[in-house]
């Protein structure tokens, strides 16, 4: 597993806390791998998910640091969303 994914798992765990009850979400960081967020918490993985969010590592970092709002990232084409848009918005609110 890459250092980027390890760092991202830690950052998301801090934001999400014990888990995300809304469903299963997957973050794909281009060139690095995937991260699963569900009721069990945050972990590296490539499982099936209700929604998949895809971004470059720098975009993901900016969202985690609060420099980039997830909705803004999506609206400007820096974040791709595939699947349950309602769940993506719910997760975006947790991350903001």
N, CA, C and O atoms as a GROMACS GRO file, in nm:
protein
  384
    1UNK      N    1   0.083  -0.117   0.000
    1UNK     CA    2   0.000   0.000   0.000
    1UNK      C    3   0.089   0.125   0.000
    1UNK      O    4   0.192   0.128   0.066
    2UNK      N    5   0.048   0.226  -0.074
    2UNK     CA    6   0.130   0.346  -0.088
    2UNK      C    7   0.119   0.436   0.034
    2UNK      O    8   0.022   0.429   0.110
    3UNK      N    9   0.218   0.520   0.051
    3UNK     CA   10   0.216   0.618   0.160
    3UNK      C   11   0.099   0.714   0.145
    3UNK      O   12   0.040   0.759   0.244
    4UNK      N   13   0.065   0.746   0.020
    4UNK     CA   14  -0.049   0.836  -0.006
    4UNK      C   15  -0.177   0.774   0.048
    4UNK      O   16  -0.257   0.843   0.113
    5UNK      N   17  -0.198   0.646   0.021
    5UNK     CA   18  -0.320   0.578   0.068
    5UNK      C   19  -0.318   0.570   0.221
    5UNK      O   20  -0.420   0.596   0.285
    6UNK      N   21  -0.205   0.534   0.281
    6UNK     CA   22  -0.197   0.528   0.428
    6UNK      C   23  -0.231   0.661   0.492
    6UNK      O   24  -0.305   0.667   0.590
    7UNK      N   25  -0.177   0.768   0.436
    7UNK     CA   26  -0.204   0.903   0.487
    7UNK      C   27  -0.350   0.939   0.468
    7UNK      O   28  -0.412   1.000   0.556
    8UNK      N   29  -0.406   0.903   0.353
    8UNK     CA   30  -0.546   0.933   0.324
    8UNK      C   31  -0.640   0.856   0.417
    8UNK      O   32  -0.740   0.912   0.464
    9UNK      N   33  -0.609   0.730   0.445
    9UNK     CA   34  -0.691   0.652   0.538
    9UNK      C   35  -0.692   0.719   0.675
    9UNK      O   36  -0.798   0.730   0.738
   10UNK      N   37  -0.577   0.763   0.722
   10UNK     CA   38  -0.569   0.830   0.852
   10UNK      C   39  -0.648   0.960   0.852
   10UNK      O   40  -0.720   0.989   0.948
   11UNK      N   41  -0.635   1.039   0.745
   11UNK     CA   42  -0.706   1.167   0.737
   11UNK      C   43  -0.857   1.146   0.734
   11UNK      O   44  -0.931   1.217   0.802
   12UNK      N   45  -0.903   1.049   0.654
   12UNK     CA   46  -1.046   1.022   0.646
   12UNK      C   47  -1.099   0.965   0.778
   12UNK      O   48  -1.210   0.998   0.818
   13UNK      N   49  -1.021   0.883   0.844
   13UNK     CA   50  -1.062   0.827   0.973
   13UNK      C   51  -1.087   0.939   1.074
   13UNK      O   52  -1.182   0.934   1.151
   14UNK      N   53  -1.000   1.040   1.072
   14UNK     CA   54  -1.017   1.154   1.162
   14UNK      C   55  -1.146   1.230   1.131
   14UNK      O   56  -1.215   1.275   1.222
   15UNK      N   57  -1.178   1.244   1.003
   15UNK     CA   58  -1.297   1.319   0.962
   15UNK      C   59  -1.425   1.241   0.988
   15UNK      O   60  -1.524   1.297   1.034
   16UNK      N   61  -1.423   1.110   0.957
   16UNK     CA   62  -1.544   1.028   0.961
   16UNK      C   63  -1.568   0.973   1.101
   16UNK      O   64  -1.683   0.948   1.139
   17UNK      N   65  -1.463   0.954   1.178
   17UNK     CA   66  -1.478   0.898   1.312
   17UNK      C   67  -1.494   0.747   1.305
   17UNK      O   68  -1.417   0.679   1.236
   18UNK      N   69  -1.592   0.694   1.375
   18UNK     CA   70  -1.610   0.550   1.387
   18UNK      C   71  -1.664   0.482   1.263
   18UNK      O   72  -1.653   0.360   1.251
   19UNK      N   73  -1.722   0.555   1.173
   19UNK     CA   74  -1.778   0.494   1.053
   19UNK      C   75  -1.874   0.587   0.983
   19UNK      O   76  -1.902   0.697   1.031
   20UNK      N   77  -1.925   0.541   0.871
   20UNK     CA   78  -2.016   0.620   0.788
   20UNK      C   79  -2.139   0.533   0.764
   20UNK      O   80  -2.132   0.436   0.688
   21UNK      N   81  -2.251   0.566   0.828
   21UNK     CA   82  -2.368   0.481   0.824
   21UNK      C   83  -2.455   0.498   0.699
   21UNK      O   84  -2.550   0.422   0.681
   22UNK      N   85  -2.425   0.594   0.614
   22UNK     CA   86  -2.510   0.621   0.500
   22UNK      C   87  -2.502   0.517   0.389
   22UNK      O   88  -2.592   0.513   0.305
   23UNK      N   89  -2.401   0.436   0.386
   23UNK     CA   90  -2.379   0.338   0.279
   23UNK      C   91  -2.231   0.312   0.265
   23UNK      O   92  -2.154   0.332   0.359
   24UNK      N   93  -2.192   0.269   0.148
   24UNK     CA   94  -2.051   0.242   0.122
   24UNK      C   95  -2.000   0.336   0.015
   24UNK      O   96  -2.058   0.348  -0.093
   25UNK      N   97  -1.891   0.404   0.046
   25UNK     CA   98  -1.829   0.497  -0.048
   25UNK      C   99  -1.686   0.452  -0.074
   25UNK      O  100  -1.621   0.393   0.012
   26UNK      N  101  -1.638   0.482  -0.194
   26UNK     CA  102  -1.500   0.452  -0.227
   26UNK      C  103  -1.436   0.577  -0.285
   26UNK      O  104  -1.490   0.639  -0.377
   27UNK      N  105  -1.320   0.613  -0.230
   27UNK     CA  106  -1.237   0.717  -0.289
   27UNK      C  107  -1.129   0.648  -0.370
   27UNK      O  108  -1.060   0.559  -0.320
   28UNK      N  109  -1.115   0.687  -0.494
   28UNK     CA  110  -1.005   0.639  -0.578
   28UNK      C  111  -0.911   0.756  -0.599
   28UNK      O  112  -0.950   0.859  -0.654
   29UNK      N  113  -0.787   0.739  -0.555
   29UNK     CA  114  -0.686   0.841  -0.577
   29UNK      C  115  -0.604   0.795  -0.696
   29UNK      O  116  -0.532   0.695  -0.689
   30UNK      N  117  -0.615   0.869  -0.806
   30UNK     CA  118  -0.551   0.830  -0.932
   30UNK      C  119  -0.404   0.794  -0.912
   30UNK      O  120  -0.328   0.871  -0.854
   31UNK      N  121  -0.366   0.676  -0.961
   31UNK     CA  122  -0.228   0.632  -0.956
   31UNK      C  123  -0.185   0.576  -0.821
   31UNK      O  124  -0.071   0.532  -0.806
   32UNK      N  125  -0.274   0.576  -0.722
   32UNK     CA  126  -0.237   0.531  -0.587
   32UNK      C  127  -0.320   0.411  -0.540
   32UNK      O  128  -0.264   0.314  -0.489
   33UNK      N  129  -0.451   0.417  -0.555
   33UNK     CA  130  -0.537   0.308  -0.508
   33UNK      C  131  -0.669   0.359  -0.456
   33UNK      O  132  -0.708   0.473  -0.481
   34UNK      N  133  -0.738   0.273  -0.382
   34UNK     CA  134  -0.871   0.306  -0.333
   34UNK      C  135  -0.883   0.298  -0.182
   34UNK      O  136  -0.804   0.233  -0.114
   35UNK      N  137  -0.985   0.368  -0.133
   35UNK     CA  138  -1.015   0.372   0.010
   35UNK      C  139  -1.165   0.350   0.025
   35UNK      O  140  -1.245   0.416  -0.043
   36UNK      N  141  -1.203   0.259   0.112
   36UNK     CA  142  -1.343   0.229   0.139
   36UNK      C  143  -1.385   0.294   0.269
   36UNK      O  144  -1.313   0.290   0.368
   37UNK      N  145  -1.505   0.356   0.266
   37UNK     CA  146  -1.564   0.418   0.385
   37UNK      C  147  -1.702   0.357   0.402
   37UNK      O  148  -1.786   0.366   0.313
   38UNK      N  149  -1.726   0.295   0.517
   38UNK     CA  150  -1.858   0.236   0.544
   38UNK      C  151  -1.883   0.236   0.694
   38UNK      O  152  -1.811   0.302   0.770
   39UNK      N  153  -1.985   0.163   0.739
   39UNK     CA  154  -2.020   0.160   0.881
   39UNK      C  155  -1.909   0.102   0.968
   39UNK      O  156  -1.904   0.128   1.088
   40UNK      N  157  -1.818   0.024   0.908
   40UNK     CA  158  -1.707  -0.035   0.983
   40UNK      C  159  -1.589   0.061   0.997
   40UNK      O  160  -1.496   0.033   1.074
   41UNK      N  161  -1.590   0.172   0.925
   41UNK     CA  162  -1.481   0.268   0.933
   41UNK      C  163  -1.416   0.292   0.797
   41UNK      O  164  -1.482   0.284   0.693
   42UNK      N  165  -1.288   0.322   0.799
   42UNK     CA  166  -1.213   0.359   0.679
   42UNK      C  167  -1.097   0.261   0.664
   42UNK      O  168  -1.026   0.232   0.760
   43UNK      N  169  -1.078   0.210   0.540
   43UNK     CA  170  -0.970   0.116   0.515
   43UNK      C  171  -0.930   0.124   0.368
   43UNK      O  172  -1.009   0.166   0.283
   44UNK      N  173  -0.809   0.083   0.339
   44UNK     CA  174  -0.766   0.072   0.199
   44UNK      C  175  -0.840  -0.045   0.136
   44UNK      O  176  -0.861  -0.148   0.201
   45UNK      N  177  -0.880  -0.030   0.011
   45UNK     CA  178  -0.948  -0.139  -0.057
   45UNK      C  179  -1.008  -0.096  -0.188
   45UNK      O  180  -1.009   0.022  -0.224
   46UNK      N  181  -1.056  -0.195  -0.260
   46UNK     CA  182  -1.116  -0.171  -0.391
   46UNK      C  183  -1.249  -0.244  -0.402
   46UNK      O  184  -1.285  -0.293  -0.510
   47UNK      N  185  -1.324  -0.250  -0.291
   47UNK     CA  186  -1.452  -0.319  -0.288
   47UNK      C  187  -1.555  -0.243  -0.371
   47UNK      O  188  -1.536  -0.126  -0.406
   48UNK      N  189  -1.666  -0.311  -0.401
   48UNK     CA  190  -1.778  -0.244  -0.465
   48UNK      C  191  -1.834  -0.141  -0.367
   48UNK      O  192  -1.828  -0.160  -0.245
   49UNK      N  193  -1.888  -0.032  -0.420
   49UNK     CA  194  -1.941   0.074  -0.334
   49UNK      C  195  -2.065   0.135  -0.397
   49UNK      O  196  -2.087   0.123  -0.518
   50UNK      N  197  -2.146   0.201  -0.314
   50UNK     CA  198  -2.266   0.270  -0.362
   50UNK      C  199  -2.230   0.394  -0.443
   50UNK      O  200  -2.302   0.434  -0.534
   51UNK      N  201  -2.116   0.454  -0.408
   51UNK     CA  202  -2.068   0.572  -0.480
   51UNK      C  203  -1.916   0.567  -0.483
   51UNK      O  204  -1.851   0.530  -0.386
   52UNK      N  205  -1.860   0.605  -0.596
   52UNK     CA  206  -1.715   0.612  -0.612
   52UNK      C  207  -1.677   0.754  -0.648
   52UNK      O  208  -1.729   0.813  -0.742
   53UNK      N  209  -1.584   0.809  -0.570
   53UNK     CA  210  -1.532   0.944  -0.592
   53UNK      C  211  -1.388   0.931  -0.636
   53UNK      O  212  -1.308   0.864  -0.570
   54UNK      N  213  -1.353   0.996  -0.747
   54UNK     CA  214  -1.220   0.982  -0.805
   54UNK      C  215  -1.156   1.119  -0.820
   54UNK      O  216  -1.217   1.213  -0.871
   55UNK      N  217  -1.030   1.129  -0.774
   55UNK     CA  218  -0.957   1.255  -0.784
   55UNK      C  219  -0.807   1.228  -0.783
   55UNK      O  220  -0.763   1.119  -0.746
   56UNK      N  221  -0.730   1.327  -0.824
   56UNK     CA  222  -0.585   1.320  -0.813
   56UNK      C  223  -0.545   1.339  -0.667
   56UNK      O  224  -0.624   1.391  -0.588
   57UNK      N  225  -0.426   1.297  -0.632
   57UNK     CA  226  -0.378   1.304  -0.494
   57UNK      C  227  -0.379   1.447  -0.440
   57UNK      O  228  -0.415   1.469  -0.324
   58UNK      N  229  -0.339   1.545  -0.522
   58UNK     CA  230  -0.335   1.683  -0.474
   58UNK      C  231  -0.474   1.738  -0.445
   58UNK      O  232  -0.492   1.816  -0.352
   59UNK      N  233  -0.572   1.698  -0.525
   59UNK     CA  234  -0.711   1.741  -0.502
   59UNK      C  235  -0.762   1.680  -0.372
   59UNK      O  236  -0.825   1.748  -0.291
   60UNK      N  237  -0.735   1.551  -0.354
   60UNK     CA  238  -0.777   1.483  -0.231
   60UNK      C  239  -0.714   1.551  -0.110
   60UNK      O  240  -0.782   1.576  -0.010
   61UNK      N  241  -0.586   1.581  -0.117
   61UNK     CA  242  -0.515   1.648  -0.007
   61UNK      C  243  -0.579   1.783   0.023
   61UNK      O  244  -0.599   1.817   0.140
   62UNK      N  245  -0.612   1.860  -0.081
   62UNK     CA  246  -0.674   1.990  -0.061
   62UNK      C  247  -0.812   1.978   0.004
   62UNK      O  248  -0.850   2.062   0.085
   63UNK      N  249  -0.888   1.873  -0.031
   63UNK     CA  250  -1.018   1.852   0.032
   63UNK      C  251  -1.002   1.816   0.180
   63UNK      O  252  -1.077   1.864   0.264
   64UNK      N  253  -0.904   1.732   0.210
   64UNK     CA  254  -0.883   1.690   0.349
   64UNK      C  255  -0.834   1.805   0.437
   64UNK      O  256  -0.867   1.811   0.556
   65UNK      N  257  -0.756   1.895   0.380
   65UNK     CA  258  -0.703   2.007   0.458
   65UNK      C  259  -0.803   2.122   0.471
   65UNK      O  260  -0.782   2.215   0.549
   66UNK      N  261  -0.913   2.114   0.395
   66UNK     CA  262  -1.013   2.220   0.399
   66UNK      C  263  -0.988   2.332   0.300
   66UNK      O  264  -1.063   2.429   0.296
   67UNK      N  265  -0.881   2.320   0.220
   67UNK     CA  266  -0.850   2.423   0.121
   67UNK      C  267  -0.944   2.418   0.000
   67UNK      O  268  -0.961   2.517  -0.071
   68UNK      N  269  -1.006   2.300  -0.022
   68UNK     CA  270  -1.095   2.283  -0.136
   68UNK      C  271  -1.222   2.215  -0.088
   68UNK      O  272  -1.218   2.105  -0.033
   69UNK      N  273  -1.334   2.280  -0.110
   69UNK     CA  274  -1.464   2.223  -0.075
   69UNK      C  275  -1.495   2.108  -0.172
   69UNK      O  276  -1.476   2.124  -0.293
   70UNK      N  277  -1.542   1.992  -0.124
   70UNK     CA  278  -1.574   1.880  -0.213
   70UNK      C  279  -1.674   1.915  -0.323
   70UNK      O  280  -1.661   1.868  -0.436
   71UNK      N  281  -1.772   1.998  -0.292
   71UNK     CA  282  -1.870   2.038  -0.393
   71UNK      C  283  -1.803   2.122  -0.501
   71UNK      O  284  -1.832   2.105  -0.620
   72UNK      N  285  -1.716   2.212  -0.462
   72UNK     CA  286  -1.641   2.293  -0.558
   72UNK      C  287  -1.553   2.205  -0.644
   72UNK      O  288  -1.543   2.226  -0.765
   73UNK      N  289  -1.489   2.106  -0.583
   73UNK     CA  290  -1.404   2.014  -0.659
   73UNK      C  291  -1.486   1.942  -0.765
   73UNK      O  292  -1.441   1.925  -0.878
   74UNK      N  293  -1.606   1.899  -0.729
   74UNK     CA  294  -1.694   1.831  -0.824
   74UNK      C  295  -1.738   1.926  -0.935
   74UNK      O  296  -1.733   1.892  -1.053
   75UNK      N  297  -1.782   2.045  -0.897
   75UNK     CA  298  -1.835   2.141  -0.995
   75UNK      C  299  -1.728   2.189  -1.093
   75UNK      O  300  -1.761   2.228  -1.205
   76UNK      N  301  -1.602   2.187  -1.053
   76UNK     CA  302  -1.493   2.231  -1.141
   76UNK      C  303  -1.426   2.115  -1.214
   76UNK      O  304  -1.328   2.134  -1.285
   77UNK      N  305  -1.480   1.993  -1.198
   77UNK     CA  306  -1.428   1.878  -1.270
   77UNK      C  307  -1.305   1.814  -1.209
   77UNK      O  308  -1.243   1.728  -1.271
   78UNK      N  309  -1.269   1.855  -1.088
   78UNK     CA  310  -1.151   1.798  -1.022
   78UNK      C  311  -1.184   1.669  -0.947
   78UNK      O  312  -1.095   1.590  -0.916
   79UNK      N  313  -1.314   1.649  -0.918
   79UNK     CA  314  -1.362   1.531  -0.848
   79UNK      C  315  -1.472   1.468  -0.931
   79UNK      O  316  -1.572   1.532  -0.961
   80UNK      N  317  -1.454   1.342  -0.968
   80UNK     CA  318  -1.556   1.269  -1.044
   80UNK      C  319  -1.638   1.184  -0.947
   80UNK      O  320  -1.583   1.125  -0.854
   81UNK      N  321  -1.770   1.179  -0.970
   81UNK     CA  322  -1.859   1.101  -0.885
   81UNK      C  323  -1.936   1.004  -0.973
   81UNK      O  324  -1.995   1.043  -1.073
   82UNK      N  325  -1.934   0.876  -0.934
   82UNK     CA  326  -2.006   0.773  -1.007
   82UNK      C  327  -2.091   0.695  -0.908
   82UNK      O  328  -2.038   0.631  -0.817
   83UNK      N  329  -2.222   0.700  -0.926
   83UNK     CA  330  -2.311   0.624  -0.838
   83UNK      C  331  -2.407   0.716  -0.766
   83UNK      O  332  -2.453   0.815  -0.823
   84UNK      N  333  -2.437   0.684  -0.643
   84UNK     CA  334  -2.538   0.750  -0.562
   84UNK      C  335  -2.495   0.893  -0.526
   84UNK      O  336  -2.414   0.915  -0.437
   85UNK      N  337  -2.552   0.990  -0.598
   85UNK     CA  338  -2.516   1.130  -0.578
   85UNK      C  339  -2.558   1.180  -0.440
   85UNK      O  340  -2.487   1.262  -0.380
   86UNK      N  341  -2.670   1.133  -0.389
   86UNK     CA  342  -2.714   1.172  -0.256
   86UNK      C  343  -2.614   1.130  -0.149
   86UNK      O  344  -2.586   1.205  -0.056
   87UNK      N  345  -2.561   1.010  -0.164
   87UNK     CA  346  -2.460   0.960  -0.071
   87UNK      C  347  -2.331   1.041  -0.083
   87UNK      O  348  -2.265   1.069   0.017
   88UNK      N  349  -2.296   1.079  -0.205
   88UNK     CA  350  -2.177   1.163  -0.226
   88UNK      C  351  -2.193   1.297  -0.155
   88UNK      O  352  -2.099   1.348  -0.095
   89UNK      N  353  -2.312   1.355  -0.163
   89UNK     CA  354  -2.337   1.484  -0.099
   89UNK      C  355  -2.333   1.468   0.054
   89UNK      O  356  -2.282   1.556   0.124
   90UNK      N  357  -2.386   1.358   0.104
   90UNK     CA  358  -2.382   1.331   0.247
   90UNK      C  359  -2.237   1.318   0.296
   90UNK      O  360  -2.201   1.373   0.400
   91UNK      N  361  -2.157   1.247   0.220
   91UNK     CA  362  -2.016   1.231   0.255
   91UNK      C  363  -1.943   1.364   0.244
   91UNK      O  364  -1.857   1.395   0.327
   92UNK      N  365  -1.976   1.443   0.142
   92UNK     CA  366  -1.915   1.575   0.125
   92UNK      C  367  -1.940   1.664   0.245
   92UNK      O  368  -1.851   1.739   0.285
   93UNK      N  369  -2.060   1.656   0.303
   93UNK     CA  370  -2.092   1.735   0.420
   93UNK      C  371  -2.006   1.693   0.540
   93UNK      O  372  -1.967   1.777   0.621
   94UNK      N  373  -1.977   1.564   0.551
   94UNK     CA  374  -1.892   1.514   0.659
   94UNK      C  375  -1.748   1.565   0.642
   94UNK      O  376  -1.682   1.597   0.740
   95UNK      N  377  -1.702   1.572   0.518
   95UNK     CA  378  -1.565   1.610   0.491
   95UNK      C  379  -1.542   1.761   0.497
   95UNK      O  380  -1.430   1.806   0.521
   96UNK      N  381  -1.647   1.839   0.476
   96UNK     CA  382  -1.632   1.985   0.471
   96UNK      C  383  -1.605   2.045   0.607
   96UNK      O  384  -1.590   2.166   0.618
   0.00000   0.00000   0.00000
